[in-house]
Amino acid sequence: MNKHIGVVGAGNIGVSVTIDLLLKGFRVTLLDISTDILNKAIHKIEQEIRLAVMVQKIQPAQTDTGHYRERLLLTTDMADLTNAGFIIENTPEEWNIKEKVYRELSHVCPKDVCFGVNTSCISIARVAEITDRKDKVVGLHFMNPVYMMPTVEVMKSRYTSAETLKEINQLMKDMKKEAIIVNDHPGFVSNRISHLFMNEAAYVFQDNVASAEEIDNIFKKCFFHKMGPLETADLIGIDTVMKSLNVLYESYQDPKFRCCPLLVKMVAEGKLGRKTGAGFYNYNY
């Protein structure tokens, strides 16, 4: 398999995907709309790779720290993705953004290149239908931090070919991950369930039933979850959680997906979680 991967979007998850690919020996072209975003991205990439070694989740021999910069291209020009063997797209959960990106990718990338849609809730078939390669579009749902997570939720649409699934399985093997393949339906498995979980936790906090720490401790200490629902929301980004809930609500028209007003208020106030230093918890960077 071509070990040059194009990563579109240098937000939290795009950066995390890039880190994992670099740690696994891939060449990566990381694209975003501004050099300011990319400069922040490289700072985070350097920090996270050092952390990966320090906490010994990744052995130093695997990191190739002296040479990973030679395998990373930061760019704002989509034409630089022309030679990538696979595209992983990580733009926000907003259809108008994704639609524009995939129309441009279809124009730039050779027709044998597969597109991996890293999405929480948006239909893979809907994305496939605006490309020139419906059979080569597959959904990917990476969990953050990507380099520490051994499993990826892979979503096949009614168009996704067996050859594309074979290619994605090989990519996941090369990334030392297991692919769990599910069918295409808004929210799929993980987010259709987990966003209800986080949303209801926000309602419990809003209703002053318990503090954020108490809510999270119930699930960590009683159910042995590694993270509580509000910690998870902070990690993902409160804005991303809100957008995903909005997509789920629009898709199903089911009031159970209606976003908690507190989440909307937090987004308006810029309290987006770890990435802004404040969410349900405060973070010192």
KEMIBA-30146 format. One record per atom (N, C-alpha, C): residue in three letters; x, y, z. Coordinates in steps of 0.05 Angstrom, whole numbers, plus 5000, padded with zeros to 4 digits. Last residue first. Example, Ala and Ser with C-alpha at 12.3 -4.5 7.8 and 13.67 -1.06 7.14 Angstrom:
BEGIN
  residuo     u     v     w
      SER  5257  4955  5142
      SER  5273  4979  5143
      SER  5258  5001  5157
      ALA  5264  4886  5156
      ALA  5246  4910  5156
      ALA  5264  4934  5156
This chain:
BEGIN
  residuo     u     v     w
      TYR  4949  5503  5613
      TYR  4968  5495  5593
      TYR  4992  5514  5595
      ASN  4900  5477  5654
      ASN  4923  5495  5654
      ASN  4943  5485  5634
      TYR  4830  5475  5650
      TYR  4855  5462  5642
      TYR  4877  5483  5642
      ASN  4769  5462  5683
      ASN  4789  5481  5674
      ASN  4815  5467  5670
      TYR  4710  5428  5658
      TYR  4733  5430  5676
      TYR  4751  5452  5666
      PHE  4674  5436  5620
      PHE  4663  5427  5646
      PHE  4685  5428  5667
      GLY  4719  5481  5600
      GLY  4695  5468  5591
      GLY  4680  5461  5616
      ALA  4779  5511  5579
      ALA  4757  5511  5597
      ALA  4733  5498  5584
      GLY  4818  5509  5540
      GLY  4827  5511  5568
      GLY  4804  5511  5588
      THR  4805  5498  5489
      THR  4805  5526  5496
      THR  4813  5531  5526
      LYS  4810  5443  5486
      LYS  4824  5459  5465
      LYS  4823  5489  5471
      ARG  4779  5421  5528
      ARG  4809  5422  5530
      ARG  4822  5441  5510
      GLY  4721  5463  5520
      GLY  4735  5440  5531
      GLY  4765  5443  5531
      LEU  4698  5509  5503
      LEU  4696  5486  5485
      LEU  4711  5461  5496
      LYS  4672  5564  5514
      LYS  4681  5543  5533
      LYS  4678  5516  5518
      GLY  4650  5605  5486
      GLY  4677  5597  5479
      GLY  4688  5576  5498
      GLU  4598  5618  5494
      GLU  4617  5631  5512
      GLU  4646  5623  5506
      ALA  4573  5584  5458
      ALA  4570  5613  5454
      ALA  4591  5628  5470
      VAL  4584  5535  5483
      VAL  4595  5541  5457
      VAL  4595  5571  5452
      MET  4552  5541  5529
      MET  4581  5538  5532
      MET  4595  5544  5505
      LYS  4500  5542  5506
      LYS  4511  5566  5521
      LYS  4541  5565  5523
      VAL  4497  5490  5486
      VAL  4495  5512  5468
      VAL  4507  5538  5481
      LEU  4500  5462  5535
      LEU  4521  5458  5515
      LEU  4521  5481  5495
      LEU  4452  5479  5559
      LEU  4478  5486  5571
      LEU  4500  5483  5551
      PRO  4411  5456  5528
      PRO  4416  5485  5526
      PRO  4443  5493  5538
      CYS  4427  5395  5495
      CYS  4422  5408  5520
      CYS  4428  5438  5518
      CYS  4397  5380  5432
      CYS  4421  5388  5447
      CYS  4413  5402  5473
      ARG  4357  5324  5421
      ARG  4357  5353  5422
      ARG  4380  5362  5441
      PHE  4351  5270  5417
      PHE  4377  5281  5407
      PHE  4378  5311  5409
      LYS  4300  5260  5432
      LYS  4321  5250  5450
      LYS  4348  5261  5442
      PRO  4266  5276  5391
      PRO  4273  5295  5412
      PRO  4294  5286  5431
      ASP  4282  5261  5326
      ASP  4275  5249  5351
      ASP  4284  5267  5374
      GLN  4298  5267  5273
      GLN  4275  5282  5283
      GLN  4264  5270  5309
      TYR  4342  5243  5251
      TYR  4321  5225  5262
      TYR  4296  5240  5270
      SER  4373  5285  5229
      SER  4371  5260  5215
      SER  4347  5243  5224
      GLU  4371  5327  5266
      GLU  4361  5332  5239
      GLU  4356  5305  5224
      TYR  4396  5300  5309
      TYR  4368  5309  5312
      TYR  4356  5314  5284
      LEU  4447  5290  5288
      LEU  4430  5268  5296
      LEU  4401  5276  5298
      VAL  4464  5343  5281
      VAL  4462  5325  5258
      VAL  4444  5302  5264
      ASN  4464  5360  5334
      ASN  4447  5373  5315
      ASN  4443  5356  5290
      LEU  4504  5327  5355
      LEU  4476  5324  5365
      LEU  4457  5337  5346
      SER  4547  5350  5328
      SER  4540  5322  5323
      SER  4511  5316  5332
      LYS  4549  5401  5350
      LYS  4544  5398  5321
      LYS  4535  5369  5315
      MET  4560  5388  5404
      MET  4536  5402  5397
      MET  4529  5398  5367
      VAL  4611  5363  5398
      VAL  4588  5348  5410
      VAL  4562  5361  5402
      THR  4640  5407  5379
      THR  4637  5383  5362
      THR  4613  5366  5372
      ASP  4637  5442  5423
      ASP  4626  5450  5397
      ASP  4621  5426  5378
      ILE  4665  5414  5461
      ILE  4637  5418  5465
      ILE  4623  5426  5439
      GLY  4710  5363  5448
      GLY  4704  5391  5442
      GLY  4674  5395  5444
      ILE  4731  5315  5467
      ILE  4722  5317  5439
      ILE  4719  5346  5430
      LEU  4742  5330  5520
      LEU  4763  5320  5503
      LEU  4756  5323  5474
      ASP  4692  5345  5540
      ASP  4714  5364  5540
      ASP  4736  5356  5521
      ALA  4666  5295  5535
      ALA  4656  5319  5520
      ALA  4678  5340  5518
      THR  4696  5266  5573
      THR  4696  5259  5545
      THR  4687  5282  5527
      GLU  4680  5291  5620
      GLU  4709  5292  5612
      GLU  4711  5285  5582
      LEU  4627  5276  5617
      LEU  4634  5304  5615
      LEU  4663  5308  5609
      PRO  4629  5219  5623
      PRO  4617  5232  5599
      PRO  4624  5261  5596
      GLY  4695  5196  5646
      GLY  4666  5202  5649
      GLY  4655  5216  5625
      MET  4738  5144  5625
      MET  4732  5172  5627
      MET  4702  5175  5631
      LYS  4737  5089  5633
      LYS  4763  5103  5636
      LYS  4759  5133  5638
      HIS  4687  5059  5674
      HIS  4694  5073  5649
      HIS  4720  5087  5654
      PHE  4668  5030  5718
      PHE  4695  5026  5708
      PHE  4700  5037  5680
      PHE  4621  5041  5743
      PHE  4619  5025  5718
      PHE  4646  5020  5705
      CYS  4638  5068  5789
      CYS  4617  5048  5791
      CYS  4615  5029  5767
      LYS  4680  5101  5773
      LYS  4683  5084  5797
      LYS  4662  5063  5800
      LYS  4663  5126  5726
      LYS  4690  5115  5728
      LYS  4692  5094  5750
      PHE  4611  5143  5737
      PHE  4616  5125  5715
      PHE  4643  5112  5715
      ILE  4619  5175  5782
      ILE  4599  5153  5783
      ILE  4605  5133  5761
      ASN  4655  5212  5763
      ASN  4665  5191  5782
      ASN  4645  5168  5785
      ASP  4623  5246  5733
      ASP  4643  5229  5719
      ASP  4652  5207  5738
      ILE  4591  5269  5774
      ILE  4579  5255  5751
      ILE  4599  5236  5738
      GLU  4632  5294  5804
      GLU  4615  5273  5816
      GLU  4601  5256  5794
      GLU  4652  5331  5768
      GLU  4669  5310  5779
      GLU  4653  5287  5790
      ALA  4607  5364  5760
      ALA  4619  5349  5738
      ALA  4636  5326  5748
      SER  4559  5353  5815
      SER  4581  5368  5801
      SER  4591  5351  5778
      ALA  4488  5341  5809
      ALA  4515  5334  5818
      ALA  4535  5351  5803
      VAL  4442  5367  5796
      VAL  4440  5342  5811
      VAL  4466  5334  5823
      ASN  4434  5413  5766
      ASN  4448  5415  5792
      ASN  4443  5390  5809
      ASP  4418  5412  5715
      ASP  4397  5410  5736
      ASP  4408  5410  5764
      GLN  4466  5410  5689
      GLN  4450  5434  5687
      GLN  4429  5435  5708
      PHE  4480  5357  5699
      PHE  4497  5379  5710
      PHE  4481  5405  5710
      VAL  4440  5332  5670
      VAL  4443  5326  5699
      VAL  4459  5348  5713
      TYR  4452  5351  5619
      TYR  4426  5358  5631
      TYR  4428  5353  5662
      ALA  4502  5326  5611
      ALA  4500  5355  5612
      ALA  4474  5365  5625
      ALA  4485  5273  5610
      ALA  4502  5282  5631
      ALA  4502  5312  5634
      GLU  4457  5275  5562
      GLU  4442  5271  5586
      GLU  4458  5278  5611
      ASN  4501  5281  5527
      ASN  4479  5301  5528
      ASN  4464  5299  5554
      MET  4530  5235  5534
      MET  4542  5261  5541
      MET  4520  5282  5544
      PHE  4491  5197  5516
      PHE  4504  5194  5542
      PHE  4515  5221  5551
      LEU  4483  5212  5464
      LEU  4460  5212  5483
      LEU  4471  5213  5511
      HIS  4534  5202  5445
      HIS  4525  5230  5447
      HIS  4499  5233  5463
      SER  4538  5146  5447
      SER  4555  5162  5465
      SER  4545  5191  5467
      ILE  4501  5126  5407
      ILE  4498  5120  5435
      ILE  4513  5140  5453
      ARG  4518  5148  5360
      ARG  4490  5147  5365
      ARG  4484  5142  5394
      ASN  4573  5139  5363
      ASN  4562  5166  5369
      ASN  4532  5167  5372
      SER  4578  5082  5353
      SER  4590  5096  5376
      SER  4577  5123  5383
      VAL  4546  5069  5306
      VAL  4543  5056  5333
      VAL  4552  5074  5355
      PHE  4519  5121  5268
      PHE  4531  5095  5267
      PHE  4526  5081  5294
      GLY  4504  5173  5258
      GLY  4514  5167  5285
      GLY  4526  5140  5287
      PRO  4463  5150  5205
      PRO  4473  5173  5221
      PRO  4480  5166  5250
      HIS  4492  5092  5177
      HIS  4467  5104  5188
      HIS  4476  5127  5206
      ASP  4522  5040  5147
      ASP  4519  5069  5145
      ASP  4492  5078  5155
      ASN  4548  4986  5188
      ASN  4533  4997  5165
      ASN  4529  5028  5169
      VAL  4616  4971  5207
      VAL  4587  4973  5212
      VAL  4574  4986  5188
      ILE  4674  4938  5226
      ILE  4659  4949  5203
      ILE  4629  4948  5209
      ILE  4729  4953  5261
      ILE  4702  4941  5265
      ILE  4684  4954  5245
      ALA  4796  4941  5254
      ALA  4773  4955  5242
      ALA  4748  4939  5249
      GLU  4851  4950  5297
      GLU  4830  4933  5288
      GLU  4807  4950  5277
      LYS  4918  4973  5281
      LYS  4891  4977  5292
      LYS  4872  4955  5281
      LYS  4967  4987  5258
      LYS  4966  4970  5282
      LYS  4939  4973  5297
      MET  4968  5010  5211
      MET  4967  5029  5233
      MET  4965  5014  5260
      ASP  4966  4966  5179
      ASP  4991  4981  5178
      ASP  4992  5001  5201
      LYS  4912  4953  5190
      LYS  4933  4935  5198
      LYS  4960  4949  5199
      MET  4887  4997  5165
      MET  4885  4994  5194
      MET  4906  4974  5205
      LEU  4901  4986  5111
      LEU  4910  5010  5124
      LEU  4909  5008  5154
      GLN  4873  4937  5105
      GLN  4902  4937  5103
      GLN  4914  4963  5116
      ASN  4821  4956  5109
      ASN  4831  4936  5128
      ASN  4861  4935  5128
      ILE  4819  4989  5064
      ILE  4818  5001  5091
      ILE  4827  4982  5112
      GLU  4823  4950  5023
      GLU  4844  4971  5026
      GLU  4843  4983  5054
      LYS  4776  4922  5032
      LYS  4801  4908  5033
      LYS  4824  4928  5038
      LEU  4739  4962  5021
      LEU  4741  4950  5048
      LEU  4767  4935  5052
      THR  4749  4968  4967
      THR  4755  4990  4985
      THR  4756  4980  5013
      GLU  4732  4919  4948
      GLU  4760  4926  4944
      GLU  4768  4949  4963
      ALA  4678  4920  4958
      ALA  4694  4901  4973
      ALA  4724  4908  4971
      SER  4655  4989  4959
      SER  4662  4964  4946
      SER  4678  4946  4965
      THR  4600  5027  4979
      THR  4628  5020  4985
      THR  4634  4992  4974
      TYR  4547  5040  4973
      TYR  4564  5042  4950
      TYR  4592  5030  4954
      ARG  4523  5038  5022
      ARG  4513  5019  5002
      ARG  4530  5019  4976
      SER  4581  5046  5064
      SER  4555  5055  5053
      SER  4546  5034  5033
      LYS  4613  5027  5124
      LYS  4610  5023  5095
      LYS  4582  5032  5087
      MET  4655  5051  5173
      MET  4627  5051  5163
      MET  4626  5048  5133
      VAL  4692  5031  5228
      VAL  4693  5035  5199
      VAL  4664  5032  5188
      GLU  4723  5049  5286
      GLU  4697  5043  5275
      GLU  4697  5050  5245
      VAL  4783  5022  5308
      VAL  4770  5043  5292
      VAL  4743  5032  5283
      THR  4829  5010  5362
      THR  4806  5002  5346
      THR  4793  5026  5333
      PRO  4867  5025  5399
      PRO  4873  5003  5381
      PRO  4851  4996  5361
      MET  4892  5088  5416
      MET  4867  5073  5412
      MET  4872  5050  5392
      MET  4935  5121  5418
      MET  4931  5104  5441
      MET  4907  5085  5437
      TYR  4933  5153  5373
      TYR  4956  5134  5376
      TYR  4953  5116  5400
      VAL  4887  5185  5380
      VAL  4887  5163  5361
      VAL  4909  5143  5366
      PRO  4857  5201  5442
      PRO  4880  5205  5423
      PRO  4884  5180  5406
      ASN  4799  5192  5401
      ASN  4821  5209  5409
      ASN  4831  5201  5437
      MET  4780  5147  5349
      MET  4777  5157  5376
      MET  4802  5171  5385
      PHE  4756  5151  5282
      PHE  4779  5148  5301
      PHE  4771  5160  5328
      HIS  4717  5127  5239
      HIS  4713  5141  5263
      HIS  4735  5134  5282
      LEU  4706  5130  5171
      LEU  4725  5124  5191
      LEU  4719  5140  5216
      GLY  4672  5107  5113
      GLY  4672  5122  5137
      GLY  4693  5112  5157
      VAL  4691  5111  5044
      VAL  4686  5095  5068
      VAL  4687  5113  5093
      VAL  4691  5109  4975
      VAL  4686  5125  4998
      VAL  4678  5108  5022
      LYS  4691  5083  4927
      LYS  4716  5086  4941
      LYS  4715  5105  4965
      ASP  4643  5085  4901
      ASP  4651  5059  4912
      ASP  4677  5061  4928
      LYS  4640  5137  4881
      LYS  4622  5129  4902
      LYS  4632  5103  4916
      ARG  4673  5179  4856
      ARG  4682  5152  4862
      ARG  4666  5140  4885
      ASP  4666  5232  4852
      ASP  4668  5218  4827
      ASP  4676  5189  4830
      THR  4618  5255  4902
      THR  4645  5250  4892
      THR  4643  5237  4865
      ILE  4569  5258  4924
      ILE  4579  5283  4912
      ILE  4607  5279  4901
      GLU  4559  5207  4945
      GLU  4543  5216  4922
      GLU  4553  5242  4909
      ALA  4590  5203  4991
      ALA  4597  5188  4967
      ALA  4584  5199  4942
      VAL  4560  5233  5028
      VAL  4586  5242  5019
      VAL  4593  5229  4993
      ARG  4516  5198  5032
      ARG  4512  5226  5025
      ARG  4538  5239  5014
      ALA  4540  5152  5052
      ALA  4528  5152  5025
      ALA  4524  5180  5015
      ILE  4553  5168  5103
      ILE  4575  5163  5084
      ILE  4564  5163  5056
      SER  4522  5218  5142
      SER  4519  5195  5125
      SER  4542  5192  5105
      ILE  4553  5242  5202
      ILE  4543  5247  5175
      ILE  4543  5222  5158
      CYS  4576  5232  5253
      CYS  4547  5227  5248
      CYS  4538  5229  5219
      SER  4631  5238  5256
      SER  4616  5227  5279
      SER  4588  5218  5271
      THR  4681  5220  5207
      THR  4658  5235  5216
      THR  4645  5221  5240
      ASN  4724  5217  5162
      ASN  4726  5215  5191
      ASN  4704  5232  5203
      VAL  4723  5183  5106
      VAL  4707  5205  5118
      VAL  4708  5201  5148
      GLY  4771  5170  5060
      GLY  4761  5162  5086
      GLY  4748  5185  5100
      PHE  4773  5154  4993
      PHE  4768  5176  5012
      PHE  4758  5164  5038
      CYS  4823  5125  4950
      CYS  4799  5123  4967
      CYS  4798  5147  4986
      VAL  4842  5133  4883
      VAL  4848  5140  4911
      VAL  4822  5139  4927
      ASP  4833  5128  4830
      ASP  4837  5103  4845
      ASP  4842  5108  4874
      LYS  4831  5178  4808
      LYS  4805  5165  4813
      LYS  4808  5138  4828
      PRO  4873  5228  4840
      PRO  4868  5207  4820
      PRO  4845  5190  4828
      CYS  4848  5291  4865
      CYS  4860  5264  4870
      CYS  4854  5245  4847
      VAL  4822  5338  4848
      VAL  4851  5338  4852
      VAL  4862  5309  4852
      HIS  4766  5331  4845
      HIS  4780  5344  4823
      HIS  4810  5339  4824
      SER  4755  5309  4894
      SER  4749  5294  4870
      SER  4763  5305  4846
      LEU  4768  5352  4928
      LEU  4784  5327  4928
      LEU  4780  5311  4903
      GLU  4726  5387  4916
      GLU  4753  5394  4909
      GLU  4772  5370  4908
      ARG  4683  5358  4936
      ARG  4683  5366  4907
      ARG  4711  5373  4898
      TYR  4698  5355  4989
      TYR  4698  5330  4972
      TYR  4696  5336  4943
      VAL  4695  5409  5007
      VAL  4721  5394  5008
      VAL  4720  5370  4989
      LYS  4641  5421  5000
      LYS  4661  5435  4985
      LYS  4687  5420  4984
      GLU  4618  5384  5037
      GLU  4611  5383  5009
      GLU  4632  5397  4992
      LYS  4639  5401  5086
      LYS  4647  5375  5075
      LYS  4641  5373  5045
      ILE  4614  5451  5092
      ILE  4644  5449  5091
      ILE  4652  5423  5078
      ASN  4560  5438  5093
      ASN  4570  5457  5072
      ASN  4600  5456  5070
      TRP  4556  5404  5138
      TRP  4553  5393  5111
      TRP  4565  5412  5090
      GLU  4598  5397  5191
      GLU  4581  5416  5177
      GLU  4580  5409  5148
      GLU  4637  5378  5231
      GLU  4612  5364  5224
      GLU  4591  5384  5213
      PRO  4702  5398  5202
      PRO  4679  5399  5221
      PRO  4654  5385  5211
      THR  4746  5347  5172
      THR  4735  5374  5174
      THR  4711  5374  5194
      ASN  4780  5304  5159
      ASN  4772  5309  5187
      ASN  4761  5337  5191
      GLU  4796  5251  5115
      GLU  4785  5278  5118
      GLU  4773  5281  5146
      ILE  4847  5219  5087
      ILE  4831  5218  5111
      ILE  4822  5246  5117
      ILE  4863  5186  5027
      ILE  4856  5211  5040
      ILE  4839  5206  5065
      PHE  4919  5153  4998
      PHE  4893  5151  5012
      PHE  4888  5178  5026
      GLY  4965  5167  4972
      GLY  4952  5141  4965
      GLY  4925  5137  4978
      ALA  4982  5230  4944
      ALA  4974  5214  4967
      ALA  4960  5189  4958
      ASN  4992  5264  4902
      ASN  5007  5239  4903
      ASN  5001  5222  4927
      THR  4958  5309  4911
      THR  4956  5293  4886
      THR  4970  5266  4888
      LEU  4959  5344  4952
      LEU  4949  5318  4958
      LEU  4949  5299  4934
      ASP  4973  5393  4933
      ASP  4995  5378  4945
      ASP  4986  5350  4954
      ALA  4927  5418  4919
      ALA  4942  5404  4898
      ALA  4964  5387  4909
      MET  4910  5446  4964
      MET  4900  5419  4960
      MET  4914  5404  4938
      ASP  4950  5483  5004
      ASP  4945  5479  4976
      ASP  4935  5450  4971
      THR  4971  5490  5053
      THR  4944  5501  5049
      THR  4934  5497  5020
      THR  5010  5441  5089
      THR  5003  5456  5066
      THR  4975  5468  5068
      LEU  5065  5405  5112
      LEU  5042  5422  5120
      LEU  5036  5439  5096
      LEU  5090  5340  5110
      LEU  5087  5365  5095
      LEU  5062  5380  5104
      LEU  5133  5295  5139
      LEU  5109  5311  5143
      LEU  5110  5337  5126
      ARG  5180  5269  5140
      ARG  5158  5254  5128
      ARG  5132  5270  5131
      GLU  5215  5299  5167
      GLU  5221  5295  5138
      GLU  5198  5281  5124
      ARG  5196  5294  5218
      ARG  5191  5319  5204
      ARG  5197  5317  5174
      TYR  5216  5244  5233
      TYR  5187  5246  5226
      TYR  5181  5272  5212
      HIS  5268  5237  5249
      HIS  5263  5238  5220
      HIS  5233  5243  5213
      GLY  5275  5231  5303
      GLY  5294  5247  5289
      GLY  5287  5252  5260
      THR  5235  5196  5320
      THR  5232  5224  5326
      THR  5251  5242  5310
      ASP  5214  5144  5313
      ASP  5230  5156  5292
      ASP  5231  5186  5295
      THR  5181  5113  5346
      THR  5173  5141  5340
      THR  5189  5153  5318
      GLN  5199  5064  5360
      GLN  5177  5065  5341
      GLN  5172  5094  5331
      ALA  5237  5070  5398
      ALA  5246  5060  5372
      ALA  5224  5062  5351
      PRO  5207  5087  5444
      PRO  5223  5107  5428
      PRO  5232  5097  5401
      GLN  5140  5061  5445
      GLN  5168  5058  5450
      GLN  5185  5077  5433
      ILE  5084  5092  5471
      ILE  5098  5085  5446
      ILE  5127  5083  5452
      LYS  5076  5097  5523
      LYS  5054  5085  5508
      LYS  5065  5076  5481
      GLN  5113  5125  5553
      GLN  5119  5098  5544
      GLN  5095  5083  5533
      VAL  5110  5176  5566
      VAL  5092  5159  5581
      VAL  5095  5129  5573
      MET  5149  5195  5529
      MET  5152  5199  5558
      MET  5135  5180  5575
      VAL  5129  5184  5478
      VAL  5154  5171  5487
      VAL  5155  5172  5518
      ALA  5084  5216  5478
      ALA  5081  5188  5472
      ALA  5106  5172  5481
      LEU  5106  5267  5487
      LEU  5090  5254  5508
      LEU  5087  5224  5504
      ARG  5130  5275  5437
      ARG  5147  5274  5461
      ARG  5132  5260  5484
      ILE  5083  5276  5408
      ILE  5102  5255  5402
      ILE  5122  5253  5426
      GLU  5058  5322  5429
      GLU  5045  5295  5433
      GLU  5065  5273  5427
      GLN  5092  5364  5413
      GLN  5086  5359  5441
      GLN  5077  5330  5446
      GLU  5090  5360  5357
      GLU  5115  5356  5371
      GLU  5111  5350  5400
      ILE  5034  5370  5350
      ILE  5046  5345  5341
      ILE  5072  5340  5355
      LYS  5030  5423  5368
      LYS  5017  5401  5383
      LYS  5028  5374  5375
      HIS  5061  5449  5329
      HIS  5068  5451  5358
      HIS  5056  5428  5374
      ILE  5032  5437  5284
      ILE  5059  5426  5287
      ILE  5068  5427  5316
      ALA  4984  5467  5295
      ALA  4984  5438  5292
      ALA  5011  5425  5296
      LYS  5000  5519  5293
      LYS  4990  5508  5319
      LYS  4990  5478  5318
      ASN  5012  5520  5239
      ASN  5033  5525  5258
      ASN  5025  5515  5286
      LEU  4961  5511  5217
      LEU  4982  5491  5213
      LEU  5005  5495  5233
      ILE  4934  5559  5231
      ILE  4924  5533  5241
      ILE  4946  5512  5239
      ASP  4967  5594  5202
      ASP  4965  5597  5231
      ASP  4955  5571  5243
      THR  4959  5581  5149
      THR  4985  5574  5161
      THR  4984  5576  5191
      SER  4894  5552  5134
      SER  4912  5575  5141
      SER  4938  5565  5153
      ILE  4865  5507  5122
      ILE  4859  5531  5106
      ILE  4878  5554  5113
      ASP  4905  5446  5115
      ASP  4884  5463  5127
      ASP  4883  5489  5113
      LEU  4934  5382  5110
      LEU  4923  5406  5096
      LEU  4903  5420  5115
      LEU  4991  5343  5110
      LEU  4969  5354  5128
      LEU  4960  5381  5116
      THR  5016  5286  5086
      THR  5011  5314  5078
      THR  4987  5323  5093
      VAL  5061  5238  5111
      VAL  5035  5252  5115
      VAL  5036  5280  5102
      ARG  5086  5173  5110
      ARG  5089  5200  5101
      ARG  5062  5213  5102
      PHE  5088  5128  5167
      PHE  5076  5138  5142
      PHE  5088  5166  5135
      GLY  5105  5106  5216
      GLY  5123  5106  5193
      GLY  5112  5116  5167
      LYS  5074  5110  5260
      LYS  5074  5084  5247
      LYS  5090  5084  5221
      LEU  5079  5163  5274
      LEU  5090  5143  5293
      LEU  5092  5115  5280
      LEU  5049  5185  5233
      LEU  5078  5190  5234
      LEU  5091  5169  5252
      LEU  4997  5167  5247
      LEU  5009  5159  5222
      LEU  5039  5163  5222
      ASP  4991  5194  5297
      ASP  4991  5164  5296
      ASP  5004  5155  5270
      ILE  4992  5247  5280
      ILE  5012  5237  5299
      ILE  5014  5207  5297
      THR  4946  5249  5247
      THR  4973  5254  5236
      THR  4994  5243  5254
      VAL  4906  5241  5285
      VAL  4910  5221  5263
      VAL  4937  5224  5251
      SER  4913  5288  5314
      SER  4917  5263  5327
      SER  4921  5240  5307
      VAL  4900  5327  5275
      VAL  4927  5326  5287
      VAL  4932  5299  5300
      GLY  4846  5313  5269
      GLY  4864  5312  5246
      GLY  4893  5311  5255
      ILE  4825  5323  5319
      ILE  4826  5296  5310
      ILE  4845  5293  5286
      ASN  4834  5381  5325
      ASN  4842  5361  5345
      ASN  4845  5333  5334
      GLY  4850  5402  5258
      GLY  4838  5406  5284
      GLY  4847  5384  5303
      ALA  4866  5402  5205
      ALA  4886  5401  5226
      ALA  4875  5409  5253
      GLY  4847  5373  5146
      GLY  4836  5384  5171
      GLY  4856  5380  5194
      VAL  4864  5315  5115
      VAL  4850  5341  5110
      VAL  4837  5350  5136
      VAL  4919  5280  5098
      VAL  4901  5286  5121
      VAL  4890  5314  5117
      GLY  4943  5231  5056
      GLY  4934  5259  5058
      GLY  4914  5262  5080
      ILE  4997  5187  5062
      ILE  4969  5192  5068
      ILE  4964  5223  5069
      HIS  5037  5141  5035
      HIS  5034  5170  5035
      HIS  5004  5176  5039
      LYS  5046  5088  5025
      LYS  5047  5097  5053
      LYS  5048  5127  5054
      ASN  5009  5045  4985
      ASN  5023  5071  4985
      ASN  5022  5083  5013
      MET  5017  4976  5000
      MET  5000  5000  5000
      MET  5017  5025  5000
